[in-house]
């Protein structure tokens, strides 16, 4: 019986190794980006990490604002 429950993540069979590899690739990409920011700007890695997180936050806020502007208005009558 396959029942969706919002508090329990859906688990696929045989996805353990795939999820570990996926996680490793993401961490590797983020590390390369943070190292690149650190080298280009000449700042410590911690500062580069906060710069990277700030960039990600700005992108997500811009996406949220665009989504709110594109959404059709809701009539509350």
C-alpha positions as CSV (number, residue, x, y, z in Angstrom):
1,X,0.0,0.0,0.0
2,X,1.6,3.2,-1.2
3,X,0.1,6.1,0.7
4,X,1.4,9.7,0.6
5,X,2.1,11.3,3.9
6,X,3.4,14.8,4.0
7,X,5.7,14.2,7.0
8,X,7.2,11.0,5.7
9,X,9.5,11.4,2.7
10,X,8.9,9.0,-0.1
11,X,11.7,6.4,-0.3
12,X,12.5,4.6,-3.5
13,X,14.0,1.2,-3.4
14,X,17.6,0.9,-4.6
15,X,18.1,4.7,-4.3
16,X,20.6,4.7,-1.5
17,X,23.7,4.7,-3.5
18,X,22.2,7.1,-6.1
19,X,21.3,9.6,-3.4
20,X,24.8,9.4,-1.9
21,X,26.4,10.0,-5.3
22,X,23.9,12.9,-5.9
23,X,24.8,14.4,-2.5
24,X,28.5,14.1,-3.2
25,X,28.2,15.8,-6.6
26,X,26.3,18.7,-5.1
27,X,28.8,19.2,-2.3
28,X,31.7,19.0,-4.8
29,X,30.0,21.7,-7.0
30,X,29.3,24.0,-4.1
31,X,32.9,23.5,-2.9
32,X,34.3,24.5,-6.3
33,X,32.1,27.6,-6.4
34,X,33.0,28.7,-2.9
35,X,36.7,28.1,-3.7
36,X,36.4,30.1,-6.9
37,X,34.8,33.0,-5.1
38,X,37.5,32.8,-2.4
39,X,40.3,32.8,-5.0
40,X,38.8,35.6,-7.2
41,X,38.0,38.0,-4.4
42,X,40.9,37.1,-2.2
43,X,38.8,36.5,0.9
44,X,38.7,33.6,3.4
45,X,36.5,30.6,2.5
46,X,34.0,31.4,5.3
47,X,33.5,34.9,3.8
48,X,33.1,33.3,0.3
49,X,30.6,30.9,1.7
50,X,28.5,33.7,3.1
51,X,28.8,35.5,-0.2
52,X,27.6,32.4,-2.0
53,X,24.7,32.0,0.4
54,X,23.8,35.6,-0.1
55,X,23.7,35.1,-3.9
56,X,21.5,32.1,-3.5
57,X,19.2,34.0,-1.1
58,X,18.9,36.9,-3.6
59,X,18.1,34.5,-6.4
60,X,15.4,32.9,-4.4
61,X,13.9,36.2,-3.3
62,X,13.9,37.4,-6.9
63,X,12.1,34.2,-7.9
64,X,9.5,34.6,-5.2
65,X,8.8,38.2,-6.2
66,X,8.5,37.2,-9.9
67,X,6.2,34.4,-9.0
68,X,4.0,36.7,-7.0
69,X,3.8,39.2,-9.8
70,X,3.0,36.5,-12.4
71,X,0.2,34.9,-10.2
72,X,-3.3,35.9,-11.1
73,X,-5.1,38.1,-8.5
74,X,-7.5,36.4,-6.2
75,X,-10.9,38.1,-5.7
76,X,-11.9,38.1,-2.1
77,X,-15.5,39.2,-2.5
